[in-house]
Amino acid sequence: MTTYRLPNRGRVDHGKPVRFSFDGKSYQGLAGDTLASALLANGVHLMGRSFKYHRPRGVVSAGSDEPNALFGTRRGAGRFEPNTRATIQELREGLDATSQNRWPSLAFDMGAINDNLGSLFSAGFYYKTFMWPRAFWDRVYEPVIRNAAGLGVSPSEPDADSYASRFAHVDVLVVGAGPAGLAAALAAGRSGASVMLVDENSEVGGTLLSEPAVTIDDKPAWDWLAATTAEFDALPNVTVMTRTTAIGYYHQNLVGLCQRLTDHLDTPPEGAPRERMWKVRAREVVLAQGALEKPLVFDGNDRPGVLLAGAAQTYLNRYGVKVGDRPAIVTAHDSAWYTAFDLAEAGAKPAAIVDVRATVDHALTDRARALGIEALLGRTVTGTSGRLRVKSLRVNRMDGGKAGEARDIACDAVLMCGGWTPCLHLFSHTQGKLTWDEALQVYLPGKKTETVQIAGAGRGLWSIAASLEDGANAGTLAARDVGCQAEAPAFTVSADRTGSGVTCKELPTDRDAGKAKAFIDFQNDVTAKDIRLAVREGMRSIEHVKRYTTNGMATDQGKMSNVNGLMIAADALGKAPPQVGLTTFRPPYSPTTFGSFAGYHKDATFEVTRKTPIDGWAEAQGAAYEPVSLWRRAWYFPKPGEDMHAAVSRECRGARASVGIFDASTLGKIEVVGPDAVTFMERMYTNPWAKLAPGRCRYGLLLGEDGFIRDDGVIGRLSADRFHVTTTTGGAARVLNMMEDYLQTEWPDLKVWLTSTTEQWAVVALQGPNARKVLEPFVEGLDISAEAFPHMAVAECTVAGFPARLFRVSFTGELGFEVNVPARHGRALWEKLWEAGQQYDIVPYGTETMHVLRAEKGYIIVGQDTDGTLTPDDAGLTWAIGKAKPDFVGKRSLTRPDMVAKGRKQLVGLLTDDPKVVLQEGAQIVADPAQPKPMTMIGHVTSSYWSDALGRSIAMAVVVDGRDRDGQTLHVPMPDGTITAKVVKGTVFLDPENARISV
Amino acid sequence: MLLIHCPYCEQDLPELEFAYAGEAHIARPTDPSKLSDEEWRDFLFIRTNPKGVHFERWRHLNGCARFFNAVRETVGDKFLATYKTGEPRPDITSLMGDAK
């Protein structure tokens, strides 16, 4: 196979061959290559198929702006990544790359028929084509589009890699390590400021890597680079990170960095993270992102072998690869001439330099003549040929502003340059304003919103000398701003190849412009005529043009396409570019893995799992768990062979027949203490507290100021100035926040202290007719007989030798106790009670049984039976309101007109006509199942269970005017038929006299 | 992620430590029963939601847990000042001068 590698050229290691494969075929590259440079060295230009038209495509760029050369890369199971940019992926031994968007093969792709049907796929195609018939959308259009759409294929296995994250704080963060960034980091680093210099490439240097002939301070560029790197290494206050992309610039100089750690390694170290996400807070930021080269827009500018001239220069000088033997150059800027010269000196035979400008610097034409390169000035380019690789270029003379006589030039590559535009992405993230520079025909950074400096080509300074000087000044200013003494270093530069050029719209043609495939956005297949069509069809704003054509909306974020799109849209609109404006660049700067965003937040460390002190016991018993907010709670305790239904029925029977034991430690607990504690409670909760005697408990109901139920729980008064408040498991933090809010900001005069004690107390509930028998022997210092310690009593005592707060409360309708002990004693207490309970066949039960038992008694669960729109009256809880109280949170809202109007949804019981049928929670309820669809829904099922005690199903529901519907039959339409059920006004299904509680 | 100055801790700390708590300077009426339905509605629901300078409450939730007030410019999403609960509103004109 022909090699396009030049011996002894570039920064690759010619002594270190690296094997890799592309579409199953084995190739050899060199250490230091990217996948793109290695393929080019093997003469491979065809690297992919385009997104919409499936046109054959080759690599266009040599950097992160690459739109075409996207690959699937694989490294063993779980390590597959789609859309890997061949220009960024460094070559590693055994790299396995496959092309995308083609079937059956890259060279012969059935999807390419889209290219011939191009007229069907014009701008706004989706909006226009799939309007009707409506029914076709779900069954025909969407499946077909979804199948055809997308770049590459998604990984099908869980990601086997791990990802890291880290915070950093620095004085000066420099983004981009080209001449400007290096000079900025030198200036700031020498001053002693802490400096972080980051670059997305595998090594620092930027343009210098592609311009080895430049000398800085009398050293060849690469020697200067080595000396500068060595100086950074010697400065402890300077951190240099390569392979690190600044993906987003956020408020107050917070910059997100994604550092790639292992993708370039032949064998990653065991357990090493693949990437690390940095969040860097910098006092000063220097943006030295450089400039992006623009393609020229002409018919066939996307064939494999057509690439940016600057990229060809990089492949030549940095990687030692000729992109072709006979390249033709098409340019609007001087820089591409230098590429032609470098290639000619390296042995290639440039076919011609075609410049759209009628005149250029004589030094350029003289040099071209000396190298034997034909220079064609004042020309336009109107086409290319070659199916899988460009074969020729069609060049026309310009006559009076029109394309004239044409001529075909044979070539094996076309190197285009439409000039350069500052990379404004990160600056745009800060909402910085852009200013149009009429002379340079580019947008430059304007008004800043952050403490940031932009240096070098990023603000339109094209030469290396100017960039070094500008970077040095920026770094000096930044260092001085953080209080360091800094002097800007000066640099002498020679052989600096500064150029200038013009900015173009699409190049004039003598052919039918409507048939031209002159691409602006290569990745989204947007052509010049798409932009003009969008304007003809009424799009006026550049934001609309962008969305209608999808220009700049691909994963390359319009790095190549945005300015070309703007120039053509402005021309079509008959406006100047600044009157049209640029679309906003948004983070991330380049595609970023989900893994690096997730970082450590996966699997067991996805989020905190809160466990009670008794959790380990439940785990040893083989409990099934359910998550309740961040807690994991024992859901039920299956015995061998039992399913959930059988286990829950057994647990329910055990608790009602004898005694059950339940871990209630997750209950939210707040200690409300102080001389004004009772006043505070009076104001917060609906219930009256002033007359509640110490040693007694009361059910407390908490509303929002809007009158809707927020939380509830049993509250014990331990002494005149101390309340033990319990909240729902999920509501603890919210309730404390609400209490703190009122205490700190509305009633700061109240002497009250609030303390979260949720995790300080372990709570063991004993429920059932034998609960007292189990507990009594353990209790010291308290008589817990029915007379001495009645229902809703609370006292401090000792239980099993542990200091305890003992509550006689019931969430089951049975005789019940809840023993609170310091958390560290929770497990020991549980095990003692468990052991003692054996003689009564004590049964541990989980949250599901707890739910069934409470539902049999009609006790609500806030957040399940209420949803933030229920008033106390809606929920049947008016008894919990202290009628005589002048005020409490939410009281005023309870008399607002809508809160007392007819037609509110009220909580009622619902009994299915077929007692065996258990309704689905959340199921919708209708009055008349025969009504036409969409039906009027009058409510929904909130709680529904099989009740072992009643031998039938039970349910609660919220239904419009529910309490007026006592005995009415309602209907619950389900996919497999409608279920009928009768309303019962009360929600208490078992023991309405509360006889079982009072034993 | 913003840096927020807690006026109690007297430190600039990351937004992660704080929780937003709605518009500031809306005092709960001392006797809500005296308010008409419309007045009470306005107290409950009507907020200024300005494009520009906004007086708002924050809580240093994962820190000192205190509620405090802040002046934030909502277009650029920049804090102009923070101050303790109960203190009067700062003068906007002088703050906007600082912001420039």
Chai-1 contact restraints between the chains, C-beta under 6 A:
chainA,res_idxA,chainB,res_idxB,connection_type,confidence,min_distance_angstrom,max_distance_angstrom,comment,restraint_id
A,H251,B,L2,contact,1.0,0.0,6.0,A-B,restraint_1
A,Q252,B,L3,contact,1.0,0.0,6.0,A-B,restraint_2
A,L254,B,M1,contact,1.0,0.0,6.0,A-B,restraint_3
A,T449,B,G76,contact,1.0,0.0,6.0,A-B,restraint_4
A,D706,B,L44,contact,1.0,0.0,6.0,A-B,restraint_5
A,Q744,B,F67,contact,1.0,0.0,6.0,A-B,restraint_6
A,T745,B,F67,contact,1.0,0.0,6.0,A-B,restraint_7
A,T745,B,T85,contact,1.0,0.0,6.0,A-B,restraint_8
A,E746,B,R28,contact,1.0,0.0,6.0,A-B,restraint_9
A,R892,B,P32,contact,1.0,0.0,6.0,A-B,restraint_10
A,R892,B,W40,contact,1.0,0.0,6.0,A-B,restraint_11
A,R896,B,D37,contact,1.0,0.0,6.0,A-B,restraint_12
